[in-house]
Amino acid sequence: MRRRVAGAGRRRPVRLRLTLVYSGLFLAAGAVLLAVTYGLVAQSLSTTPVSADTGPKASQYVSQALQLCKERSLDPIALSKCEQTAEGSLNGVSKASLEDQRSRTLAHLLDYSLAALAALVFASTWLGWIVAGRVLRPVHAITAAARRASEENLGERIALAGPDDELKELADTFDAMLARLDAAFASQRRFVADASHELRTPLTVMRTAIDVTLAKPGRTPAQLEAMAVEVRHAADRAEALIEALLTLARSDRGTGPREPLDVAALAEDALDAAAPAIRAHPVTVQTALEPAPAVGDPVLVERLVTNLIDNAVRHNVPGGWVQVATGTRAGMAFIDVANGGPLIPPELVPSLFEPFRRLSDRAGSPDGMGLGLSIVRSVALAHRGHANARPRPAGGLEITVSLPGYAE
């Protein structure tokens, strides 16, 4: 409950700021409109008095004033001045009356306009608060989904409905991120389970060999020696698996120091190292090793090339073949490794790059751990390259790995 209150406290200032922005903009626009209206009305209200010869009442007042002047029996000059004074007084009274009427009209206009503006600002503040809440509602949904999301609950989705605007784009992006995290955590859990199972197998073999040998009442040196050989073989398998896991973790974390290297030279060294396995199967090896300069971590790239060739030899058939080619293509160094073997369904090829994924119909040695191609893909991605595999129509597999080239 405390966390929810804290979250609400963080949201309220944003809503309040939006409300203040809305009401402030409305107040500014209303003030400008009021000023323009007041100026136009003030300009339209004239202060010039109506001439004395226009209007029935004005003519009557002038006639009465002139009659008073004549009744006083003034000389012509004094009569003219009296008439001028009467007309001037009448014009002054008319002008003062107009100014007073103009002032009262403008004062009433200003009072009513200010009252209306205050009422509208209050109404705009209330409506702005409501509108800000509706605008922030998708953000609240995103925040709630992020708060509910965890490693055990990544199936939450916002699924925001409405127009295709920026908020919906943000919600869809967040849903896509949750989907990627869900897939990543699921893959991680599957990897840990598979790794635990693979490590448990050699330990079980060692424990079984020891228990069976010790359970025999009359143990001979030959039996103990056979047990030791079996334990040693299982220990070597566990050590190789741990080394492969460490290599995969290192490639997933990123490469170390990069330096120029030649993929062709690494392929030649890997073929030399695989010579005993090649003779044991046996398989025919064809090479086309052109210079393939690249930049990368020598240890990881060497492991990549070794895994490609080892897999091609191990997952083959007796009397099969292996083709290895290196070179440059479109500014990238590449290595192509193809091998014969049984037919592989195209839909199962992508799963070969997943950790501990083996095809039941592939011929091969039980020494395989299912991490070879996973390491290949991880190393290629760590070097900003790519690895592709495609099945051959006659059986077998062809894998192409491209790495950033090196230009001297």
Secondary structure, 3 states (H helix, E strand, C coil): CHHHHHHHHHHHHHHHHHHHHHHHHHHHHHHHHHHHHHHHHHHHCCCCCCCCCCCHHHHHHHHHHHHHHHHCCCCHHHHHHHHHHHHHHHHHHHHHHHHHHHHHHHHHHHHHHHHHHHHHHHHHHHHHHHHHHHHHHHHHHHHHHHHHCECCECCCCCCCCCCCCHHHHHHHHHHHHHHHHHHHHHHHHHHHHHHHHHHHHHHHHHHHHHHHHHHCCCCCHHHHHHHHHHHHHHHHHHHHHHHHHHHHHHHHHCCCCCEEEEHHHHHHHHHHHCHHHHHHCCEEEEEEECCCEEEECHHHHHHHHHHHHHHHHHCCCCCEEEEEEEEEECCEEEEEEEECCCCCCHHHCHHHHCCCCCCCCCCCCCCCCCCHHHHHHHHHHHCCCEEEEEECCCCCEEEEEEEEECCC
